[in-house]
Amino acid sequence: MMKRLYLLLLPALILFAGCGGPKSRIDRTTENGVEVVLNHLTPYPIGKVRAMTLERLSTIDTESAAVRDAGLFDIFGFDVDSQGQIFVLKQYAGEGDFVFLFDDQGRFLKSFGRKGQGPGEIQNPHYLTLDDRDHVLVWDVGHIIRFDKDGGFMAASTLVNPGRVLRGPGGSLLLQDTSMNPEGEKMLYSSTIKRLDAGNRELGALDSYKVLIKPDEINPIEPSFGAAASRERIFVANESRGYEIRVFDRDGALVRIIRKEYQPVPVSEAYREKILKQFGERFRGRLRFPANHAPFQSLTADENGRLLVATYEPGDKPGEYLYDIFDEDGVFVGRKSLNAWIWEGALWIRMKADKLYALQEKDNGFKEIVVYRLKWE
């Protein structure tokens, strides 16, 4: 009787295994003792989170009279402290202060970091980040200027190879050092992500991206190579390896590799025209666009290690792109259409506690930081 029942159920069991089995588990392997998480085109139906929902709460809008009266006319970058206060870096053109502080409701509180060459003054800022003690770090013409959380000047330190600086785990910093040097008849573009201690001393390199460029055949699209950090992990994405994100612990040891299948996105005529507008007519003839975009644009992480990866796939509304969502175990669990400013590979989204902060460009060209209530489901 039991044998007959088993034979009757066998076709259904095979069908069930073939349809649901592969989706009910996460594909993993190992390479040189390191876990590799293999993600596919569609999200896994399992994982620690499945989706994110956003509710718009407030904005810091450079078109508003209150923000412009404070002296903020354009936004170059921002970061968020442990209390939800927002530190905004002003575009480096013009006079006055460069750093503007807003409360967690988007109300202006104060500004600091005046234009100048004296202690605590700034000449040509490019990036702003906060360390794990809410100190404000501004990269300015070859050195880092450090302010306390109230805007008081603390110190300035020189970097041998200046570049983009962002917060790392455990009080460390991450430096993306980029250079262009002649190599024969070509130019070598080189970008390296390094770990720094709290005193800005180098602790070692994590990853590099290098490419030889012909002077008469230049790809005008910025390479997709960058880093993000959570409380305990560092994430590095490098387009030369396809859609792959390497995960390091706070000491710089490789602990996981995240890979994902993707559909190539062709470089459209509209995108070409957008890029070409930045170059003069004389220079345009030397530009050579690839057939397809890189697998991703940039990435950011929350404090727990959840990732948002910006793709080149168009989103639900004009100006939006689809973002892949990975949980803290590197599992692809969902997608979200978002609008966020991406400049020189830096994705200006911050996720703090139950809020998401996104720098956006409006249709009329004004920028705003939009604060959303963030819920993981």
N, C-alpha and C positions, 0 to 999 in steps of 0.2 A: 504494500500500500504506500509506504513512504517512498520507495523507489519510483513508483508510478507518478506520485505527486511531484517528486523532484524533476522528472522528465517533462512533466507538463509545465513546470515553472521555469525550466532552463532557458527557453527562448526569451522570456521576459527579463530574466536576470541578465542575459547577455546584452539585450537591448538597453537595459538600464545602465549597465556598466559602460557601454559604448557611448551613451549620450551624456550621462551625468558624472561618470567617474573622473575623467580628466579635469573637469571644472571644479570638482569638490576637493581638490588638493592643490597645493602650491608647488610648482616645479622648482626644484633646487638641485644644485650640484656643487662640487668643490674644485678649485684650481689652486694648486700649490698650498693646500691647507686652508684656503680662504673660501668662505661660503659665497656662492653665486646664486642670486635670485633671478629666475627667468620669467619675465612678464611678457604677455602676448598683446595682440591688438585690442582685445576686449578686457575690461577689468575682471579680476577674480570676484566671484560672488561671496567670498569669505575674506576675513581680515578684521583688524581691530576697529577700523572705521569704514564706512561705505560711501559717504558723501559729506559735503559741506553746504550749509545754507548761510546766506548773508542778509542782514537787515541794515539799511542805511541809517546812520545815527547823526552825523555831523560832517561839516566840511571846513577846510581852510582854503578859501577861494581867492586867488590873486586878482580876480575881477571885482571883488567886493570893496567898498569904500573903506571899511574898517581895517582890512588887511593892508591895503595900499597906503592908508594914513600911517600905519605902523612902519612903513618903509620897505615892505616886501612886495616886489613887483614881478619876480620870477623865481621859481623853485628849482634848485640844482640837485637837491637830495634831502633826506631826512632820516631820523631815527627816533625810537620811542624808548623811554626809560621804564624802570620797574613800576612806576606809579601811573603809567599811561600818558605822561606828558610828552609832547612832541617837539623835538628840536629840528628846526628847518634851516637849511643852508641856502642862502640867496645866490642867484647868478652872479658871477664875479665881476661883471661890469658895474660901474657906478661907484658912488661914495657911500659913507655911513657904515653901519654895522652889517655883518655877514651872517650871524647866527640869531635866529628868532625862536623864542620859546612860547609854546601854547599849552594850555591845560588840557585835560582829557576830554573837555567839551569843545575844544577848538577855539577857546578865547585867548587872545594875545595877552602875554604876561610881561615879557621884557625882551630886549635884544642886547647883544654884546659882540665882541670881536670886531673892533673898528678897523677900517682900512688904514694901513700904515706899516711902518717897519720897526716899531718899537716893541717892547715886551707885551705880549698879549694882543698885538695887532696883526692883521692878516693882509697879505698882498694879492694873492691869486689862488683862492681855494678851489679844490676840485672834488674832494670827498669829505663826508662827515660820518662818523660812527660813534657809538657809545661803548665803553668797556663794561665789565661786569660790576663796577661800582658806580655806574651812571656818570662817569667822567666823560666829557665831550672831547673827542679827538678830531681835529681838522687837518687834513693833508694840504700843505701850502708851500709850493715852490721848493721842493726838496727837503722839507722837514715836517714834523708833526707838532702841532700846537695843542697842548692839553689844558682844558678848563675844568673846574669843578662843576657840580650839578647846578650851582647858582650862577655860573658864568664867570667866576673868578679865575684869573690866569694862574696856572700852576707851573708849567714848564714848556720848553720847546726843545726838541731833539732832532738831530740831523739823521736822515736816512741816506746810506751810500747809494742805493738804487731806489729812488722814490717810485711810488705807484699807488694803486688803489689799496686802501687799508680797510679791513672790516673785522668785526669782533669774532674771536674764536672761543673755544671752551676753556674753562679753568683759568680765566684771567689772561689768556694768550690773545694774540692778534694774528690776522692773516694778511699777508702782503702779496698783491699780484703785481709783479715786476715785469714790465713790458718794454722791449727795446727794438730798434731797427738798425742793423749794421750791415755795411757792404761785405759781400762775399763773392769775389770775382766780379763778373758782370751782373750779378744779381744782388738782391737785398735779403738778408735773413731777418724775418720777423720772429721774435722769440718772446714768449710769455711764460713766467714761472710763478707758481703759488708756493709761498714759503710761510713757515710758522715763525712768529716772533714772541719773545717773552714780554712781560709787562714793561720792561725797560727798552723795548724795541730792538733787542739783540736777536740775531737769527738763530733759530733752533734746527733748521734743516728744510729742504725742499720736499713738497708733496707730489707735484706733478708739473709737467711742462708741455707746451704746445709750440712747435716750430714749423715754419714753412719758408721755402725760398720763393722770392717774388721777382718776376721779370719786370724790368722798368717799363716795358711797353705792353705788359699784360697784367694789369692789377685787378684783383677781385675787390670791389668796393664794399662788400658786405663784411661787417666785423666778424671775426672768428668766434664761434660759440665755445668759449672756454671760461669757466668761472667757478666760484666756490660759494658755499653757504655753511652755516654752522648752527647747531643746536646746543643744548646745555652740555652734552657729553660727546658729540660727534662732529666731524668735519666732512662735508660732501663736496666732491670735485667732479664736474662734468666736462668732458673733453671730446669735441666733435671728431677728432682724428680716430677715435675708437668706435664711432657710430653712437647709438643711443646707449651710453654706459655711464653710470655714476659710481665713483669709487668712494667708499665710506672709511674714514680713519677715526681712531680713537683720539682722546685728548693729547696723547703722547706721540701722535703721528704714525701709529702702526695701522696698516691696512687690515680691516676686520670684515669687510663685506664688499661685494660688487653687485650692483643692480643693473640688469640689462632689460631692454624692452624692444619688442618688435614695433615697427612703425611703417607708415605709408609715406613715401617721398612726396613732398609738396613742391610743385614746379614754381620757379620764380616768375611771377606774373609781370605783364607789361606795366600795370599800375604801380607795382612795387619798384620796378626799374626806374620809372619816371620820378617817383618819390626820392630815390637815392640820387639820381642824376641831377636833381635840382640843387644839390649841395656842392656841385662841381661846376667850374667854368667850362665854356664851350671848347676851349683849347685842350683841356685835360680829358674830356669825355672820350675821345678816340682811343685812349689807352686803357679804358676800363673793359673788363671781360667778366660778365656775369656767369655763374654756374647754371646748369640746367635746373637743378633742384636746390632748395634750401638745406641747411644742416638739419639734423633730426630734432633739434630744440633750439630755443633762443637763450634761455637763462633759467635760473632756479633760485628758490628761497626755502628756508626751513623754519619751523616753529621750535619752541624750546624743547619739545619732547621728541623731535626728530621726524615729524611728518613733513613731507616735501610737496611743494608745488613746482612743476616744471612747465615753463611756457613753451608751447610748440608754435609752429608757423601755420597751423590749421586755423582757418577763419572761425570766429566764434559766432554766437547767436545774433549779435548786433554789430553795426559798423564800428571799427576801432577795437573790437574784442578779438582775442585768440582763445583757443582751447588750451586749458592747462591740465596736465596729468597729475593726479593725486596719488601719492604713495604713503602708506602708513609707516610707523616707526620701525617695522621689520623689512622695509623695502618692497612691500607688496603693492602692486598697482590695483587700486580699489575704486577709482572713479575719475570723472572729468568735470571741469567747470569752465564756463565761458566767462572771461574776466577782461577788464580794461586796466592796463597798468603801463607806466612809463618804463621803457628799457633803453638805457643809454650806455654805450661802450661796454655792453655785456652785463651791466648792473641792472638787476630787476628791483624796482622800487616798490616792493611790497614788504610789510612787516606784519608778523602774526604774534600777538602778545596776549596771553591769557585767553579771554573770550572775545577778542577784537582783532579785526584785520584792517590795516591801514594801507591805502594804495594811492600813489601819485598818478594822476591822470591828466591828459591834455584834452581840453574841451574843443568843440568844433570851431570856436572862434580863436583858438590858439592860446587862451589863458590856461594856466595849470591850477589844479586844486588837489589837496590831499583829502580823500574821502575816508571816513571812519565807519566801519561796519561792525555790527554785532556778529560774531562768528560762532556757529554751532556745528560740531561734528556729530554725525549720526551713524 
